[in-house]
Amino acid sequence: MRPMKRAVHIDFHTMPRITDFGTRFDAAELAQTLADANVDYVNVFARCNIGFSYYPTRLGTPYPHMTGDLLGDTIKECHKRDIGVTAYINAGLNHQLLTERMDFMRVDGKGRVYEENPVYNHYFRAPCFNTGYRDYLKQEVMEVLEYKPDGIFLDCMIPRSCYCPKCVKLMTEKGIDITDDKAVFAFAVDTLLGVFDEMSKLVPSDIRFYINSFPYEGTAPYCSHLELECLPTYRWGYDFVAAQAPYHRNNAGGKDLVYMTGRMVTCWGDFSGSKPDAALENDVYDALLYGFYPSVGDNMHPRDGLDKKLYRQVGKMYSFVKSLEPYTDNTKPAVEAAILRNKVTAENVLTPVTTADKGVARMMSELKLSYDVVNEDMELSHYKLLILPDEIKITDKLAEKLNSFKGAVLSTGCSIRKDCIWDYVDEFTPDTNDEGFYTFEGEVYGQKYCGIKMKSKYSVSDYVEPYFNKIFDGFHGYFYVPPKDPAGYSAIARKGNRVHLCFDIFKAYMEFGALFHRELIAHFINELLPERILMADSLPSTSRASLRLGDGYAILHVKVTYPEHWGNRGIIDEHNVLPAGRQLSVKGKYQKATVLPEMKELSCVYADGYTTVTLPEITGYTAIMLK
């Protein structure tokens, strides 16, 4: 397969009323723009979610005002410049086709094919994969493969319950109760998994194949690589990558890892302008931090083609990335802890990342803990610390692994089970209070989100009852809830290297940002894992750091840029600057520390098992090689 180290994803969903479509498009110019920007791979338009094909299709509908062959010419010109090309097909949407083939249409539980606002809801008209659309999509993929692309990208593969006659017949034959919403949705999930299998068999094994929008756990057997999609200024947010990247690098099984961000300020398809240079660079730095290759999402103008100013920005950025590749390629993360996550099932397939998942990832990133994110199917024995945040389901399989685990375990909230490692908790029941409190170092703090009430002979913190729950008694709304007294329950129990907190601390941290919650967790992590891979107390909590190991050397990544919040969005306006002189200690003995790629040598001193590096002034990000 062609390399995919510095990629671009070109969004191109074009409405039919653009009469001067493509008049300034030149495939050779597009390819040269990419080449000049140090791009080695691009995802481009075969067919968009509107339903228009950008090649002279025999099967579908070419764009009404198109002349020539945008897809074919783009593949040809990119190949001349040694740029790989994946052909994009929006498999989960095809509005144009569905205006002509109503029999392919998904029907919702109320018998509708239109849902909500057809301007702002892109999924108001969607196909059903149990109709003839399934065979149509197969034929479309085969037609596109005639162009000899380097890959196929199927987008918007999102499971949606369907009650069309075909689905109802199939569900009835399988004995599925069509009044059971969960069962109907699980059938939709199984349908898509079958589609993934069929589509993957059409694509030659020596080219790339990627299925987007469905959790990677379900698509991993079929995908040639992993693309983590995240527009952090849109609904994903800036905490998404920290929660997902350390998880998916375990799921990928050694396949290429790609972080697909975007230049858009608001959402995919936004023509209003691009993010500032610092914001786009920040996303690329995140890719480097987690060992992913960067991909920049763009939205190509249907008449004018690519924005040359943007690609000058991308070129500068990718030139820097390219200069690091001799050192950053083939490195592996140095990790000491694992954050457990529930496996994706039909019940949580649309929301695989919870608030608690984001909260624990954010907190561990702020504390500079070197962590993976894992599920119960992955190997746990080599980690020194396991964190079970708030709502982990302790299945029989996970219980067996926990019982044999020798390292430390920090669990919170409802992540607990009686017949397992929590023998130091005598009893526990769901906490029905709206607000609970806990004691720590002589002070009383709010939980914000209650989990369980527990009793333990190993208690190290009292549970403090509230005076009352939040109610309206006909006269007053009881909103202001003070703590009252301990009532014989434990808020935190500890036995040796096992600690359980009774409440959902990571969800609370993400929602409320109470720093005393982070201080509490830091206290126990420092006790459970006193010798960490990175000791970075002099760095601000807003910075991020990771260590990746190469053959005989290590790369220390330090990022200091972070977003401000404007309204409900995180926005990066400019890079933050960390003054020279801060120190960061790395476990292990290294003789030399140099800034990449210029090879500027830094002061480093070894003592007591750690190499302490005196950092230079950092504007945004730096990579330091340790040997």
Beta strands, then each sheet from edge to edge (+ up, - down):
strand 1: 7-11
strand 2: 41-47
strand 3: 52-53
strand 4: 61-62
strand 5: 84-89
strand 6: 151-154
strand 7: 208-211
strand 8: 226-229
strand 9: 257-262
strand 10: 293-299
strand 11: 332-333
strand 12: 337-340
strand 13: 371-374
strand 14: 385-388
strand 15: 408-412
strand 16: 427-430
strand 17: 437-440
strand 18: 443-446
strand 19: 452-455
strand 20: 459-466
strand 21: 483-495
strand 22: 498-501
strand 23: 534-535
strand 24: 544-549
strand 25: 554-559
strand 26: 564-566
strand 27: 569-571
strand 28: 577-578
strand 29: 583-587
strand 30: 593-596
strand 31: 600-602
strand 32: 604-607
strand 33: 610-614
strand 34: 618-619
strand 35: 621-626
sheet 1: 7+ 6+ 5+ 2+ 1+ 10+ 9+ 8+
sheet 2: 3+ 4+
sheet 3: 11+ 24- 25+ 35- 30+ 31-
sheet 4: 13+ 12+ 14+ 15+ 22+ 21- 20+ 17- 18+
sheet 5: 16+ 19-
sheet 6: 23+ 29- 33+ 32-
sheet 7: 26+ 27-
sheet 8: 28+ 34-
end
